[in-house]
Amino acid sequence: MTDTVLEQEAEEKKWARRAHLSTLLTYPLALMPFPFLFTNLGTITFPFVIWLSRKKSSYSAKQSLEAIYLQAILTFGFFGFGNTFASDRVLMVFSYVFMAFLHAILLGIGIFRTTIGKPHSYPFSFFPLLFSNSTTKENWNELKKKIGDKEVFAEFKAQMEKLDNLRSAAEKEVKIINDLDLQALGNEYVHSLSDLRIRLTEEPTSLKKAKQFLNYFPETVAKILSQYNKVSRDNTATDQQKRKDELKQLLSEVIKTSEQVRQKLRADETLNLDVEITAMKKNIEFGGY
C-alpha cells in the first residue's frame, strides 16, 4: 500500500471512532436544564454532521449511521425507562445503570472494530442490509449495461446468484468442521470460488468458458461438505480419519481445477489480444488504416 492510501484509511478510522464516541455526550447533556428526550436527540447531531461531511460510500460515513442508530437506542431506552419507572426511583436508577452498562459494552465493541478498520453494525441494525441491497443493485445495473444482451445478462445473473448461494452454503459447512487443517483447506476452496466470481464479473462474456465447472463442482462440493459434517459425528476415529484424508484430497483437486479455469480465462483473453494485434499489423501493411 502507498503512504497516501494508508493515510486515507487512518483518517477514515479516526472519523469512524469519533462518530461512535460522540454517543458519550448523552451523559453530560443529560445534566443540562432541558427535556431529557431533546438532549439525547441532540447528541445525534455530531455523527449526523460527520455523515454529511464524508463521502456516502466511505467507511466513516457508514459508521456514522451506526453511531446514530446506537444513539437512537439510548434515547428511546432512557426515555422509555424514565416514563415506565417514574413513580419508582429505585427501579428507574437501576434501569438507567443497565442502559449505561449496555452502552459501554456496545460502544467498546464498536470502538475496537473501528480501530482495526473492520465493518461494524449494532444488533438489529438495518443499515448493512440497506448498503448491501444498494450496492448489489448498482453492480447489476452496471453489468447489464456492459453485457448489453438481455438474455445473456439474465443467464449470467442466474449463474452468479447460484454461485453466491453455493459459496455461502460451503462457507457455512466449513465453519462447522473441527479439523483445523481441513477447515483451512475448505476456506481456501471458498476463496477460490470468490476469485472466480470476481474474474467472471470483470469479463462476463467469458461465462461460457467456465460453465462446465459452475454446473457441477460448486453444488457437488457443497453437498459433500454437508454430508461430511452429518456423518462425522457418528463414525469411529478410523472412519473419520479416512474421510478427512479423502475430503482433503478432493478439496485440493477442486482448488486446482478452479485455478485452471481462471488461468484458462486469462489465457483466452491474452490469445484474443495477440490475434487482434496480428490482424491490425496486417491491416496496416495493406494500407487499411
Sequence and secondary structure as in RCSB ss.txt:
>XXXX:A:sequence
MTDTVLEQEAEEKKWARRAHLSTLLTYPLALMPFPFLFTNLGTITFPFVIWLSRKKSSYSAKQSLEAIYLQAILT
FGFFGFGNTFASDRVLMVFSYVFMAFLHAILLGIGIFRTTIGKPHSYPFSFFPLLFSNSTTKENWNELKKKIGDK
EVFAEFKAQMEKLDNLRSAAEKEVKIINDLDLQALGNEYVHSLSDLRIRLTEEPTSLKKAKQFLNYFPETVAKIL
SQYNKVSRDNTATDQQKRKDELKQLLSEVIKTSEQVRQKLRADETLNLDVEITAMKKNIEFGGY
>XXXX:A:secstr
  HHHHHHHHHHHHHHHHHHHGGGGHHHHHTSSS HHHHHHHTTHHHHHHHHHS TTSHHHHHHHHHHHHHHHHH
HHHHHHHHHTTT HHHHHHHHHHHHHHHHHHHHHHHHHHHTT     TT SHHHHHHHHHHHHHHHHHHHHH  H
HHHHHHHHHHHHHHHHHHHHHHHHHH   HHHHHHHHHHHHHHHHHHHHHHHSGGGHHHHHHHHTTHHHHHHHHH
HHHHHHTTTS HHHHHHHHHHHHHHHHHHHHHHHHHHHHHHHHHHHHHHHHHHHHHHHHHTT  
